[in-house]
Amino acid sequence: MRLAELSERSGVSTATIKYYLREGLLPPGERLTATTAAYGEEHLRRLRLVRALIQVGRMPVATAREVLKAAEDESLSQHLRLGAAVWALPHDSEPDNDAPETARAQEEANALLDQLGWAHGRDTRDESPAYRMLVEAIASLARLGYPHDTGHLLPYARLASELAVHELDVVETYDTPGEQIEASVALTVLYEPVLLSLRRLAQAQESGRRFDQE
């Protein structure tokens, strides 16, 4: 297909496609003349992945380029490929290592991971943005005097575990590593608002059941 058709089928403007080509996010097409090139289905699939990373995942172009490099590295396991994409997504603020609550929050986070048997979370904690985000969340709860011990955190973790199984089941329905990475990013980003909204609706339902006596 020509550039115009690639743009129409992908929903990405020709100017943006040219930008992705210049930045090395999209491989060049097959040169037909000095000014035109042909593009195939692999370009369409790559555009969907690039859009998932940059537009949905809000990754900087340089970060997306590194993720794509990892996604194409066949020496890496699919676990590492998926991890590279999800770890590169924007995360909340980093924990304040000088704050007195942070060390205690790390102990609580480690105790939670130990009780769950999540060895991967413990093994990668120094590099994991999700682990650091958990530590900061626990520290914030501690600062404001809200429950943050393992017993209170376990229900959230167990629900997250069930969600992870469901989401990875969905990811595995896609055929290629690139499609699976695209789905993983999209599921992570797009379903977080779904999870948040359903949680608040559930709270309203339960609050009405408990407190609305009229």
Secondary structure, DSSP 8 states (H G I E B T S, - for coil): --HHHHHHHHT--HHHHHHHHHTTSS---EE-SSS-EE--HHHHHHHHHHHIIIIIS---HHHHHHHHHHHT-TTS-HHHHHHHHHHTS-------TTSHHHHHHHHHHHHHHHHHT-HHHHHTTTT-HHHHHHHHHHHHHHHTT---SHHHHHHHHHHHHHHHHHHHHHHTTSSSHHHHHHHHHHHHHHHHHHHHHHHHHHHHHHHHHHH---
